[in-house]
Structures are given as structure tokens and as C-alpha cells.
Amino acid sequence: MIKLLHGDCLELMKDIPSGSVDLILTDPPYGIDFQSRRKKNKDDWMPKIQGDKEPFVAFIPELKRIVSDKGAVMIFTRWDVQHHFIQLMTDAGMKPKNVLIWDKVVHGMGDLKRAFASRYESILFWSNADFRFPDGRPTDIIRVQRVAPQNLIHPNEKPVELLETLITKTTVSGDSVLDAFMGSGSTAIACINTKRNFIGIEKDDKYFEIAKSRIEKA
């Protein structure tokens, strides 16, 4: 089952039944306000992410209601803003059990003279009372090469291989996965590939149509 919802996650999540999702795996705006300018033609630049002026955490209090007793939550974030997410998760009764490290293999840009080259992102992990890893306890460092800049469909796109790894380490075939910030639909592709059910929410008109097209092809 694949269910795509077009609109504001703060409203649409209210309609998701309590305890109905086994994994919430999502990548909310961190407050980067990034604009890709890789393409020469300005008309071809990818649009900025809506709501990315500051870390978007308003969706967090609804997560605990939605996730099943055997479920888990994973939220992508970044070292300099993750404390905002950790605090609100803790306030909502979901104090993270781990901060996973996604080793992107290839580092990004940033301050070339006064800062170490960054090649990782953080993933906050929380699991509910009856959660158990389906195939033994995994490690907290996951090494998957990032999507090459020239191949990006979405400025914050995550590799399908990474998402498949996170999904298979924490769920079983037939479980349900929610991505409240679906973007270009990579989490949905990972769910299709691993035989999981998927609910995706996306507010941006352009990315919703891109995700819908990718998912239909998959």
C-alpha cells in the first residue's frame, strides 16, 4: 500500500490513526535555507525547501501518538541544530536512544580554510516499548555514499540505499513507514524495494508531482 498526501504535515498527520505506523523515517527542514546553483541556467535551479529558514520541529509532538507500540522514529538532522530536535522529542516523551551517524563517504563544501570538511549527517533514533530489531543489533554508523550533486533531484535528497538500510534494520516486510517530508519520494522507493507499506506527505507542489511520478515508475 502506497498512500501519498499533498499538503501541510501539521494538518494531515492529525488524520493518521493512532498506533498505525511502525516506522517514522523523515528528513525535515534543518534551517539551512540552501539554494543550489549548480546549473548554469537560473531557471533550472532547484527551488529552496519550504519552511527552511529555521529548524522545523512543530511536527514532533504528533509522532508518539502515530507510532505503534513496536515502532520507532528516525529523524535526519545536523550537528548544530540537533539539540532543538532532541529537546522537543524529549519533551514529547521520546528521548532519543541513539544519534546515528550517516557517513556520506564524500565530504561537502563549507568553509574551506577554517573548518573541517564535513561528510556526515545525524539521525536521531527513538524506539517504543515493544520495539525489537528484527535481525540483531546494528551499529550506529552507516556508510553509504551521498547522491552526487549532478544527479540530485531534490537539494536534500538521501540515497535510496541508505533509506533501505534504515528500513530493513528496524522493520519487517509488510510494516508501515511514514515520511512526513517526502521530498522527491526516495523513502517511498526504498519501501517499494523492501516490500513495506508507505505513507508520504509533501507540501511543495513541484516535489509532490516529482515524487508521484517516481513512485508510479517504481
Kinemage of the C-alpha trace (Angstrom):
@kinemage 1
@onewidth
@group {chain A} dominant
@subgroup {mainchain}
@vectorlist {calphas} color= white
{ca met a 1} P 0.000 0.000 0.000
{ca ile a 2} L 1.335 3.388 -1.054
{ca lys a 3} L -0.533 6.490 0.148
{ca leu a 4} L 0.550 9.977 -0.931
{ca leu a 5} L -0.812 13.073 0.818
{ca his a 6} L -0.384 16.548 -0.663
{ca gly a 7} L -0.419 19.332 1.903
{ca asp a 8} L 0.796 20.530 5.297
{ca cys a 9} L 2.002 17.681 7.524
{ca leu a 10} L 0.816 19.512 10.649
{ca glu a 11} L -2.761 19.145 9.406
{ca leu a 12} L -2.558 15.833 7.558
{ca met a 13} L -0.830 13.943 10.381
{ca lys a 14} L -3.887 14.550 12.577
{ca asp a 15} L -5.856 12.175 10.330
{ca ile a 16} L -3.380 9.288 10.629
{ca pro a 17} L -4.786 6.739 13.103
{ca ser a 18} L -3.049 6.332 16.459
{ca gly a 19} L -0.561 3.476 16.666
{ca ser a 20} L -0.847 2.745 12.947
{ca val a 21} L 2.742 3.332 11.761
{ca asp a 22} L 5.707 1.067 12.523
{ca leu a 23} L 8.473 3.455 11.456
{ca ile a 24} L 8.540 7.216 11.060
{ca leu a 25} L 11.554 7.976 8.877
{ca thr a 26} L 11.746 11.596 7.832
{ca asp a 27} L 14.031 14.453 6.859
{ca pro a 28} L 12.533 17.780 7.998
{ca pro a 29} L 13.945 21.227 7.158
{ca tyr a 30} L 17.024 21.886 9.308
{ca gly a 31} L 17.217 25.664 8.785
{ca ile a 32} L 19.857 25.564 6.037
{ca asp a 33} L 17.908 27.782 3.586
{ca phe a 34} L 20.032 26.284 0.806
{ca gln a 35} L 19.768 27.264 -2.858
{ca ser a 36} L 21.515 25.004 -5.362
{ca arg a 37} L 23.191 26.982 -8.161
{ca arg a 38} L 24.996 24.158 -9.908
{ca lys a 39} L 23.102 24.566 -13.157
{ca lys a 40} L 24.107 27.461 -15.413
{ca asn a 41} L 20.555 28.436 -16.311
{ca lys a 42} L 18.918 30.132 -13.320
{ca asp a 43} L 15.517 28.825 -14.445
{ca asp a 44} L 16.832 25.280 -13.857
{ca trp a 45} L 17.891 25.885 -10.233
{ca met a 46} L 16.127 23.641 -7.713
{ca pro a 47} L 13.724 25.639 -5.525
{ca lys a 48} L 14.524 26.253 -1.880
{ca ile a 49} L 12.847 23.987 0.667
{ca gln a 50} L 9.660 25.445 2.125
{ca gly a 51} L 9.952 26.308 5.824
{ca asp a 52} L 13.761 26.037 5.836
{ca lys a 53} L 14.535 29.380 7.472
{ca glu a 54} L 14.927 27.641 10.858
{ca pro a 55} L 14.760 24.065 12.209
{ca phe a 56} L 11.204 22.804 11.729
{ca val a 57} L 10.189 20.892 14.847
{ca ala a 58} L 6.456 21.616 15.178
{ca phe a 59} L 5.538 18.153 13.834
{ca ile a 60} L 7.348 16.228 16.587
{ca pro a 61} L 4.629 16.153 19.314
{ca glu a 62} L 2.305 14.190 16.973
{ca leu a 63} L 4.799 11.377 16.339
{ca lys a 64} L 4.385 9.462 19.591
{ca arg a 65} L 0.643 9.122 19.010
{ca ile a 66} L 1.070 7.783 15.479
{ca val a 67} L 3.844 5.228 16.037
{ca ser a 68} L 2.892 1.679 17.065
{ca asp a 69} L 3.975 0.053 20.342
{ca lys a 70} L 6.584 -1.917 18.401
{ca gly a 71} L 7.581 1.058 16.272
{ca ala a 72} L 10.428 3.532 16.036
{ca val a 73} L 11.228 7.059 14.902
{ca met a 74} L 14.242 8.245 12.892
{ca ile a 75} L 14.742 11.928 12.106
{ca phe a 76} L 17.570 13.286 9.958
{ca thr a 77} L 19.217 16.396 11.352
{ca arg a 78} L 22.585 18.162 11.609
{ca trp a 79} L 25.093 18.588 14.434
{ca asp a 80} L 24.491 22.326 15.004
{ca val a 81} L 20.677 22.103 15.222
{ca gln a 82} L 20.062 18.592 16.524
{ca his a 83} L 19.667 19.885 20.089
{ca his a 84} L 16.392 21.580 19.033
{ca phe a 85} L 15.018 18.239 17.831
{ca ile a 86} L 16.359 16.315 20.847
{ca gln a 87} L 14.744 18.739 23.279
{ca leu a 88} L 11.309 18.609 21.682
{ca met a 89} L 11.462 14.826 21.254
{ca thr a 90} L 12.332 14.530 24.961
{ca asp a 91} L 9.502 16.890 25.910
{ca ala a 92} L 7.131 14.692 23.877
{ca gly a 93} L 8.225 11.535 25.730
{ca met a 94} L 10.595 10.336 23.006
{ca lys a 95} L 14.084 10.924 24.388
{ca pro a 96} L 16.418 9.641 21.615
{ca lys a 97} L 18.189 6.369 22.346
{ca asn a 98} L 20.908 6.978 19.733
{ca val a 99} L 22.327 9.570 17.427
{ca leu a 100} L 23.172 7.566 14.323
{ca ile a 101} L 25.913 8.760 12.002
{ca trp a 102} L 25.426 8.648 8.261
{ca asp a 103} L 28.923 8.618 6.752
{ca lys a 104} L 28.432 10.122 3.300
{ca val a 105} L 31.890 8.934 2.139
{ca val a 106} L 32.433 12.162 0.166
{ca his a 107} L 32.601 15.456 2.051
{ca gly a 108} L 30.743 18.643 1.139
{ca met a 109} L 31.964 22.227 0.772
{ca gly a 110} L 31.625 24.845 3.533
{ca asp a 111} L 34.464 26.929 4.998
{ca leu a 112} L 37.493 25.562 3.148
{ca lys a 113} L 40.109 27.315 5.342
{ca arg a 114} L 38.702 27.367 8.872
{ca ala a 115} L 36.513 24.253 9.303
{ca phe a 116} L 36.990 20.506 8.986
{ca ala a 117} L 35.422 19.045 5.852
{ca ser a 118} L 32.042 17.623 6.867
{ca arg a 119} L 30.981 14.254 5.486
{ca tyr a 120} L 28.319 13.061 7.916
{ca glu a 121} L 24.750 13.766 8.978
{ca ser a 122} L 22.997 12.850 12.208
{ca ile a 123} L 19.906 10.664 12.538
{ca leu a 124} L 18.024 10.752 15.853
{ca phe a 125} L 16.639 7.331 16.822
{ca trp a 126} L 13.897 6.541 19.336
{ca ser a 127} L 12.085 3.222 19.784
{ca asn a 128} L 8.827 2.408 21.554
{ca ala a 129} L 8.243 -0.077 24.381
{ca asp a 130} L 7.777 -3.261 22.326
{ca phe a 131} L 10.311 -2.463 19.598
{ca arg a 132} L 12.887 -5.122 18.757
{ca phe a 133} L 15.484 -5.153 15.994
{ca pro a 134} L 14.323 -7.817 13.503
{ca asp a 135} L 17.795 -9.141 12.682
{ca gly a 136} L 20.139 -8.363 15.566
{ca arg a 137} L 21.502 -5.125 16.921
{ca pro a 138} L 23.003 -2.868 14.202
{ca thr a 139} L 25.834 -0.377 14.727
{ca asp a 140} L 25.272 3.365 14.892
{ca ile a 141} L 27.480 4.277 11.912
{ca ile a 142} L 26.104 3.688 8.411
{ca arg a 143} L 28.372 4.236 5.421
{ca val a 144} L 26.591 4.961 2.138
{ca gln a 145} L 27.867 7.409 -0.456
{ca arg a 146} L 25.726 10.505 -0.903
{ca val a 147} L 23.920 11.251 -4.143
{ca ala a 148} L 26.334 13.016 -6.494
{ca pro a 149} L 25.429 16.722 -6.830
{ca gln a 150} L 24.891 16.437 -10.589
{ca asn a 151} L 22.339 13.645 -10.010
{ca leu a 152} L 20.238 15.352 -7.338
{ca ile a 153} L 16.503 15.622 -7.934
{ca his a 154} L 15.976 17.368 -4.577
{ca pro a 155} L 18.578 19.513 -2.743
{ca asn a 156} L 18.412 17.348 0.417
{ca glu a 157} L 17.941 14.015 -1.358
{ca lys a 158} L 19.011 10.909 0.528
{ca pro a 159} L 20.318 7.791 -1.240
{ca val a 160} L 17.737 5.028 -1.628
{ca glu a 161} L 20.368 2.537 -0.422
{ca leu a 162} L 20.696 4.421 2.880
{ca leu a 163} L 16.938 4.515 3.386
{ca glu a 164} L 16.635 0.805 2.567
{ca thr a 165} L 19.276 0.063 5.216
{ca leu a 166} L 17.454 2.076 7.891
{ca ile a 167} L 14.114 0.480 6.980
{ca thr a 168} L 15.328 -3.127 6.939
{ca lys a 169} L 17.237 -2.727 10.222
{ca thr a 170} L 14.106 -1.563 12.066
{ca thr a 171} L 11.052 -3.115 10.360
{ca val a 172} L 9.876 -6.296 8.659
{ca ser a 173} L 8.131 -6.898 5.351
{ca gly a 174} L 4.563 -5.580 5.439
{ca asp a 175} L 5.215 -2.924 8.092
{ca ser a 176} L 4.143 0.691 7.539
{ca val a 177} L 6.540 3.619 7.121
{ca leu a 178} L 5.653 7.319 7.306
{ca asp a 179} L 7.699 10.136 5.769
{ca ala a 180} L 6.153 13.493 6.727
{ca phe a 181} L 8.548 15.409 4.444
{ca met a 182} L 8.535 13.193 1.374
{ca gly a 183} L 10.500 15.460 -0.975
{ca ser a 184} L 11.220 13.624 -4.220
{ca gly a 185} L 9.934 10.288 -2.879
{ca ser a 186} L 13.153 8.386 -2.119
{ca thr a 187} L 11.735 6.840 1.070
{ca ala a 188} L 8.776 5.549 -0.921
{ca ile a 189} L 11.121 3.944 -3.461
{ca ala a 190} L 13.010 2.282 -0.595
{ca cys a 191} L 9.713 0.957 0.815
{ca ile a 192} L 8.650 -0.439 -2.548
{ca asn a 193} L 12.039 -2.149 -2.916
{ca thr a 194} L 11.802 -3.687 0.575
{ca lys a 195} L 8.084 -4.567 0.484
{ca arg a 196} L 6.921 -2.087 3.134
{ca asn a 197} L 3.754 0.000 3.122
{ca phe a 198} L 4.287 3.728 2.796
{ca ile a 199} L 2.561 6.989 3.699
{ca gly a 200} L 4.168 10.136 2.342
{ca ile a 201} L 3.327 13.794 2.932
{ca glu a 202} L 4.686 16.646 0.825
{ca lys a 203} L 3.646 20.296 0.819
{ca asp a 204} L 5.569 21.584 -2.196
{ca asp a 205} L 3.567 21.237 -5.424
{ca lys a 206} L 6.596 20.600 -7.648
{ca tyr a 207} L 8.188 17.951 -5.454
{ca phe a 208} L 4.873 16.215 -4.835
{ca glu a 209} L 4.473 15.716 -8.599
{ca ile a 210} L 8.100 14.576 -8.938
{ca ala a 211} L 7.623 12.058 -6.120
{ca lys a 212} L 4.343 10.821 -7.581
{ca ser a 213} L 5.975 10.243 -10.974
{ca arg a 214} L 8.987 8.401 -9.486
{ca ile a 215} L 6.751 6.190 -7.357
{ca glu a 216} L 4.471 5.313 -10.277
{ca lys a 217} L 7.527 4.234 -12.307
{ca ala a 218} L 8.827 2.155 -9.392
